Amino acid sequence: MQKIEISVLKSGGEAHTQREILSQPALWQQIYDLIQNESEEIALFLKPILQKDNLSILLTGAGTSGFIGEAAQSVLKQIWRRPVQAVPTTEIVTQPKSVFVRSVPTLLISFARSGNSPESVETVKLADVHCDEVYHLVITCNREGALATMDTAAANRIYRIVLPEETNDKSLAMTSSFTCMLLSVLLVARIDSLEGEFDKIQHMIDQGNIILEQKFLLETLVMKGFERVVFLGAGEYLGIAKECHLKLLELTDGKLVCMSDSFLGFRHGPRAFVNEHTLMVYLFSRNPHMMRYERDLAEDIARDTRAIQSLQIGGEAELSLPNSSKIALRIDPKNQYQMIATTLVGQLLGYFSAMHLGIDPDSPSMSGSISRVVQGVNIYRE
């Protein structure tokens, strides 16, 4: 296949976003190697915790980092056979007593690119205050950030995984940091069988490269001038759909109207969002049972007399929809890492949308209303 170079900034900017998107398949291999190298220490920390009766496992972060937990929670629940709940730090700081239960042993897994967001730091402190027995697993991209360096109430109850500096995205929008932190926690869940995960990781890397090779298709879709984009996913792909939605919103400075939902949830009112200028993006499941519901909706929308355009990611090979483009991926129902590669679709659509709107993807917020590390958050304590 002929290699197609991604568009470059006409302004001569450093194009961090471009580099950070394209670097991900290679970084995923580095993450696998890093977790494997630390596997003994991680297992030594986690095993006694996971054996505790009545253990509560919370996944937390803000914004994109919060969507990591949403994407990972169902997979971790199946592997660990424990209740796992994704709760954003933005919820925890406002109502910690509704999240933490003092008498229940708690494992708090925190995701953070910079580790300096006020809510992320405060959530760790609140867990120490509101739980009699709490353990912290921190996954961050910044070794100098507050989460990587701060003291906690019990230093022997915290383990920090600091990812390579290349994952610490310099651009405003999180791209490689999201996929690498998500991959890290999924590998941590399989810490006793990492060698058996190698082929699945290589499959995911191959899928990521396939998506990157479809850059021309994605840019061509963007050039059609859609006014609205809808990402649909189910199970772990719902978290990915939310992240893709946020990428387009951030990278276009809110000029492209987006939403995300589950396939079934979309039928119950949100479908009114769709008009003739909408692109539907279907993140099809690896679960054949779920795929039946997803296919029904996709075929239903394809019958709309307004000729709604769509983009299919994965799914059944024989599913043919009118007015639709497709990135065909070989889906393995047993490979939970596949959702990570799918994230590249939202990132590339966001990047090209910014470019064609004349927006610098590295600094898309013209008003300065959003920033790389959230500003203006006051922390109030009861």
C-alpha positions as CSV (number, residue, x, y, z in Angstrom):
1,M,0.0,0.0,0.0
2,Q,1.3,3.4,-0.9
3,K,2.3,5.4,2.1
4,I,0.2,8.6,2.5
5,E,1.7,11.4,4.6
6,I,-0.6,13.2,7.0
7,S,-1.2,16.9,6.3
8,V,1.2,19.3,7.9
9,L,0.6,22.7,9.5
10,K,1.0,25.5,7.1
11,S,2.0,27.8,9.9
12,G,5.3,26.0,10.5
13,G,4.3,24.9,14.0
14,E,5.9,22.0,15.7
15,A,2.9,19.7,15.0
16,H,3.0,17.8,18.3
17,T,-0.4,16.4,17.7
18,Q,0.6,14.9,14.4
19,R,3.7,13.3,15.8
20,E,1.8,12.0,18.9
21,I,-0.9,10.4,16.9
22,L,1.5,8.6,14.5
23,S,3.9,7.4,17.3
24,Q,1.3,5.3,19.1
25,P,1.8,1.8,17.6
26,A,5.5,2.0,18.4
27,L,4.8,3.3,21.9
28,W,2.4,0.4,22.6
29,Q,5.3,-2.0,22.2
30,Q,7.3,0.1,24.7
31,I,4.4,0.0,27.2
32,Y,4.2,-3.8,26.9
33,D,8.0,-4.0,27.6
34,L,7.8,-1.6,30.5
35,I,4.9,-3.4,32.3
36,Q,6.7,-6.8,31.7
37,N,9.9,-5.4,33.2
38,E,8.0,-4.2,36.3
39,S,5.8,-7.3,36.5
40,E,7.3,-8.8,39.6
41,E,7.0,-5.5,41.6
42,I,3.5,-4.9,40.3
43,A,2.3,-8.4,41.2
44,L,3.9,-8.1,44.6
45,F,1.9,-5.0,45.3
46,L,-1.4,-6.1,43.8
47,K,-1.8,-9.7,44.7
48,P,-2.4,-9.3,48.4
49,I,-4.8,-6.4,47.7
50,L,-6.9,-8.4,45.2
51,Q,-7.3,-11.2,47.7
52,K,-9.1,-8.9,50.3
53,D,-12.7,-9.6,51.0
54,N,-15.2,-7.0,50.0
55,L,-12.6,-5.0,48.0
56,S,-13.8,-1.9,46.1
57,I,-11.8,-1.0,43.0
58,L,-12.2,2.5,41.7
59,L,-10.9,3.9,38.4
60,T,-10.5,7.6,38.3
61,G,-9.2,10.6,36.2
62,A,-10.6,13.8,34.8
63,G,-11.8,14.3,31.2
64,T,-9.9,12.0,28.8
65,S,-8.2,10.3,31.8
66,G,-11.6,9.6,33.2
67,F,-12.6,7.8,30.0
68,I,-9.8,5.4,30.5
69,G,-11.6,4.0,33.5
70,E,-14.9,3.8,31.5
71,A,-13.2,1.9,28.7
72,A,-11.4,-0.5,31.1
73,Q,-13.9,-1.2,33.8
74,S,-15.8,-4.0,32.2
75,V,-12.6,-5.8,31.2
76,L,-11.0,-5.5,34.6
77,K,-14.3,-6.7,36.2
78,Q,-14.2,-9.9,34.1
79,I,-10.5,-10.6,34.8
80,W,-10.4,-9.8,38.5
81,R,-13.9,-11.0,39.2
82,R,-14.4,-8.0,41.5
83,P,-16.7,-5.0,41.4
84,V,-14.9,-2.3,39.4
85,Q,-16.3,1.2,39.0
86,A,-15.2,4.2,37.0
87,V,-15.8,7.4,38.8
88,P,-14.2,10.7,37.5
89,T,-12.2,12.8,39.9
90,T,-14.5,15.7,39.1
91,E,-17.3,13.7,40.9
92,I,-15.2,12.5,43.8
93,V,-14.0,15.9,44.9
94,T,-17.6,17.3,45.1
95,Q,-19.1,14.3,46.9
96,P,-16.5,11.9,48.3
97,K,-18.8,10.4,50.9
98,S,-21.0,9.1,48.1
99,V,-18.1,7.3,46.5
100,F,-15.9,6.1,49.4
101,V,-17.1,3.7,52.1
102,R,-14.9,4.0,55.2
103,S,-15.0,0.4,56.3
104,V,-14.5,-1.1,52.8
105,P,-10.9,-1.8,51.6
106,T,-10.4,0.3,48.5
107,L,-8.0,0.2,45.6
108,L,-7.9,3.6,43.8
109,I,-6.4,3.5,40.3
110,S,-5.6,7.0,39.2
111,F,-4.9,7.9,35.6
112,A,-3.2,11.3,34.8
113,R,-1.1,12.7,31.9
114,S,0.5,15.5,33.9
115,G,-0.5,14.4,37.4
116,N,-1.0,18.0,38.3
117,S,-4.8,18.5,37.8
118,P,-6.2,19.8,41.1
119,E,-9.0,17.2,41.2
120,S,-6.5,14.3,40.6
121,V,-4.3,15.4,43.5
122,E,-7.3,16.1,45.8
123,T,-8.9,12.7,45.0
124,V,-5.9,10.8,46.4
125,K,-6.0,12.9,49.5
126,L,-9.7,12.4,50.0
127,A,-9.3,8.6,49.6
128,D,-6.8,8.7,52.5
129,V,-9.2,10.7,54.6
130,H,-12.4,8.8,53.9
131,C,-11.1,5.2,53.8
132,D,-9.7,3.3,56.7
133,E,-7.8,1.0,54.3
134,V,-6.9,2.4,50.9
135,Y,-4.3,1.4,48.3
136,H,-3.2,3.6,45.4
137,L,-2.1,2.5,41.9
138,V,-1.0,5.6,40.0
139,I,-0.5,5.5,36.2
140,T,0.9,8.7,34.9
141,C,3.0,10.1,32.0
142,N,4.8,12.7,34.0
143,R,7.5,11.6,36.4
144,E,7.7,15.2,37.8
145,G,4.0,15.6,38.3
146,A,2.3,15.8,41.7
147,L,0.9,12.3,41.5
148,A,4.3,10.9,40.8
149,T,6.0,12.7,43.6
150,M,3.4,13.4,46.4
151,D,3.5,11.8,49.8
152,T,0.4,9.8,50.9
153,A,-0.8,8.7,54.3
154,A,0.8,5.3,53.8
155,A,3.8,5.2,51.5
156,N,3.8,1.4,51.5
157,R,0.2,1.4,50.1
158,I,1.1,3.1,46.8
159,Y,2.6,1.9,43.5
160,R,3.4,4.3,40.7
161,I,3.8,3.3,37.1
162,V,5.4,6.2,35.2
163,L,5.2,5.8,31.4
164,P,7.9,6.9,29.0
165,E,8.3,10.6,28.4
166,E,7.1,10.3,24.8
167,T,3.6,9.5,26.2
168,N,3.5,12.9,28.0
169,D,1.7,14.6,25.1
170,K,2.9,18.2,24.5
171,S,-0.2,19.2,22.6
172,L,-3.5,20.3,24.3
173,A,-5.4,17.2,23.4
174,M,-4.5,13.8,24.9
175,T,-3.7,11.2,22.3
176,S,-0.8,8.8,23.0
177,S,-1.2,9.4,26.7
178,F,-4.8,8.0,26.6
179,T,-4.0,4.9,24.6
180,C,-0.8,4.1,26.6
181,M,-2.4,4.5,30.0
182,L,-5.4,2.4,28.9
183,L,-3.0,-0.3,27.6
184,S,-1.0,-0.2,30.9
185,V,-4.0,-0.9,33.1
186,L,-5.2,-3.7,30.9
187,L,-1.7,-5.3,31.0
188,V,-1.6,-4.8,34.8
189,A,-4.8,-6.9,35.0
190,R,-3.0,-9.7,33.2
191,I,0.2,-9.3,35.2
192,D,0.6,-13.0,35.8
193,S,0.3,-14.0,32.1
194,L,2.0,-11.2,30.1
195,E,3.9,-13.6,27.8
196,G,0.5,-15.0,26.7
197,E,-0.6,-11.5,25.8
198,F,2.2,-10.8,23.3
199,D,0.4,-12.0,20.2
200,K,-2.7,-9.9,21.1
201,I,-0.6,-6.8,21.5
202,Q,1.0,-7.4,18.1
203,H,-2.5,-7.8,16.6
204,M,-3.5,-4.5,18.2
205,I,-0.3,-2.8,16.8
206,D,-1.1,-4.1,13.4
207,Q,-4.7,-2.8,13.7
208,G,-3.3,0.6,14.7
209,N,-1.1,0.7,11.6
210,I,-4.0,-0.3,9.4
211,I,-6.0,2.7,10.7
212,L,-3.1,5.0,10.2
213,E,-2.8,3.8,6.6
214,Q,-6.4,4.9,6.1
215,K,-5.6,8.6,6.8
216,F,-6.6,9.5,3.2
217,L,-10.1,8.0,3.7
218,L,-10.6,9.8,7.0
219,E,-9.4,13.2,5.5
220,T,-11.7,12.7,2.5
221,L,-14.6,12.2,4.9
222,V,-13.7,15.4,6.8
223,M,-13.6,17.3,3.5
224,K,-17.3,16.5,2.9
225,G,-18.0,19.2,5.5
226,F,-20.1,17.4,8.1
227,E,-21.6,19.7,10.7
228,R,-22.3,16.9,13.3
229,V,-20.5,13.7,14.2
230,V,-21.9,10.8,16.3
231,F,-19.8,8.1,17.8
232,L,-21.6,4.9,18.9
233,G,-20.0,2.1,21.0
234,A,-21.1,-0.5,23.4
235,G,-19.4,-2.2,26.4
236,E,-15.8,-1.0,26.6
237,Y,-16.3,0.8,23.2
238,L,-18.7,3.2,24.8
239,G,-15.7,4.7,26.7
240,I,-13.8,4.9,23.4
241,A,-16.8,6.6,21.8
242,K,-16.8,9.2,24.5
243,E,-13.1,9.8,24.1
244,C,-13.4,10.2,20.3
245,H,-16.3,12.6,20.8
246,L,-14.1,14.7,23.1
247,K,-11.2,14.7,20.7
248,L,-13.3,16.3,17.9
249,L,-14.8,18.8,20.3
250,E,-11.4,19.8,21.6
251,L,-9.4,19.9,18.4
252,T,-12.1,21.9,16.5
253,D,-12.6,24.4,19.4
254,G,-16.2,23.3,19.6
255,K,-17.0,24.3,16.0
256,L,-17.8,20.7,15.1
257,V,-20.9,19.5,17.1
258,C,-20.4,16.0,18.4
259,M,-22.0,13.4,20.6
260,S,-21.5,9.8,21.8
261,D,-23.8,7.1,23.0
262,S,-24.4,3.4,23.1
263,F,-26.2,1.8,20.1
264,L,-29.3,1.0,22.1
265,G,-29.3,4.2,24.1
266,F,-29.1,6.2,20.9
267,R,-32.6,5.0,19.9
268,H,-34.2,6.6,23.0
269,G,-34.2,10.2,22.1
270,P,-30.6,11.1,21.1
271,R,-31.3,10.0,17.5
272,A,-33.1,13.3,17.0
273,F,-29.6,14.8,16.9
274,V,-29.1,13.3,13.4
275,N,-29.7,15.5,10.3
276,E,-28.5,15.2,6.7
277,H,-25.2,16.8,7.6
278,T,-24.3,14.2,10.2
279,L,-21.5,11.5,10.0
280,M,-22.3,8.4,12.0
281,V,-19.2,6.5,13.3
282,Y,-19.9,2.9,14.3
283,L,-17.3,1.4,16.7
284,F,-18.5,-2.2,16.3
285,S,-18.1,-4.6,19.2
286,R,-15.9,-7.7,19.4
287,N,-18.9,-9.5,21.1
288,P,-21.1,-11.3,18.5
289,H,-24.2,-11.0,20.7
290,M,-23.8,-7.2,21.1
291,M,-23.1,-6.9,17.4
292,R,-26.6,-8.1,16.6
293,Y,-28.1,-5.0,18.3
294,E,-25.4,-2.8,16.7
295,R,-26.2,-4.1,13.2
296,D,-29.9,-3.5,13.6
297,L,-29.4,0.1,14.4
298,A,-26.8,0.7,11.6
299,E,-29.2,-0.9,9.1
300,D,-32.1,1.1,10.4
301,I,-30.2,4.4,10.0
302,A,-29.1,3.3,6.5
303,R,-32.7,3.2,5.5
304,D,-33.2,6.9,6.4
305,T,-34.4,8.8,3.4
306,R,-31.9,11.6,4.1
307,A,-29.0,9.3,3.1
308,I,-27.1,9.6,6.3
309,Q,-23.4,9.0,5.9
310,S,-21.6,6.5,8.1
311,L,-18.1,5.1,8.9
312,Q,-17.8,1.5,10.0
313,I,-14.9,0.4,12.2
314,G,-14.5,-3.3,12.4
315,G,-17.8,-5.2,12.4
316,E,-19.0,-8.1,10.2
317,A,-17.3,-8.4,6.8
318,E,-20.6,-9.0,5.1
319,L,-22.4,-5.9,6.5
320,S,-22.9,-3.6,3.6
321,L,-24.5,-0.2,4.1
322,P,-25.3,2.4,1.6
323,N,-23.6,5.8,1.9
324,S,-21.0,4.2,4.1
325,S,-17.2,3.9,4.3
326,K,-15.4,1.1,6.2
327,I,-12.1,0.4,7.9
328,A,-12.0,-3.4,7.9
329,L,-10.3,-4.9,10.9
330,R,-9.8,-8.6,11.7
331,I,-11.8,-8.8,15.0
332,D,-10.7,-11.3,17.6
333,P,-13.5,-11.8,20.2
334,K,-10.9,-12.7,22.9
335,N,-8.7,-9.6,22.3
336,Q,-9.7,-6.8,24.7
337,Y,-6.9,-4.6,23.5
338,Q,-8.5,-4.0,20.1
339,M,-10.5,-1.0,21.4
340,I,-7.2,0.9,21.9
341,A,-6.4,0.9,18.2
342,T,-10.0,2.1,17.5
343,T,-9.2,5.3,19.4
344,L,-7.0,6.5,16.5
345,V,-10.1,7.0,14.3
346,G,-11.4,9.8,16.6
347,Q,-7.9,11.3,16.9
348,L,-7.4,11.4,13.1
349,L,-10.9,12.8,12.4
350,G,-10.2,15.5,15.0
351,Y,-6.8,16.3,13.6
352,F,-8.1,16.6,10.0
353,S,-11.2,18.5,11.1
354,A,-8.9,21.1,12.8
355,M,-6.7,21.4,9.8
356,H,-9.6,22.0,7.4
357,L,-11.1,24.6,9.7
358,G,-7.9,26.5,9.8
359,I,-7.2,25.6,13.5
360,D,-3.8,24.7,14.9
361,P,-4.3,21.2,16.4
362,D,-1.6,21.8,18.9
363,S,-3.4,24.9,20.3
364,P,-7.0,24.7,19.2
365,S,-8.6,26.8,21.9
366,M,-8.7,30.2,20.4
367,S,-10.3,31.8,23.5
368,G,-8.0,30.0,26.0
369,S,-11.1,28.5,27.7
370,I,-9.4,25.1,27.8
371,S,-5.8,24.3,28.5
372,R,-3.4,21.4,28.7
373,V,-3.7,21.3,32.5
374,V,-7.0,22.5,33.8
375,Q,-6.9,26.0,35.3
376,G,-9.1,27.9,37.8
377,V,-10.3,25.0,39.9
378,N,-10.6,25.9,43.6
379,I,-10.6,23.0,46.0
380,Y,-13.0,23.3,48.9
381,R,-13.0,21.1,52.0
382,E,-15.8,20.3,54.3
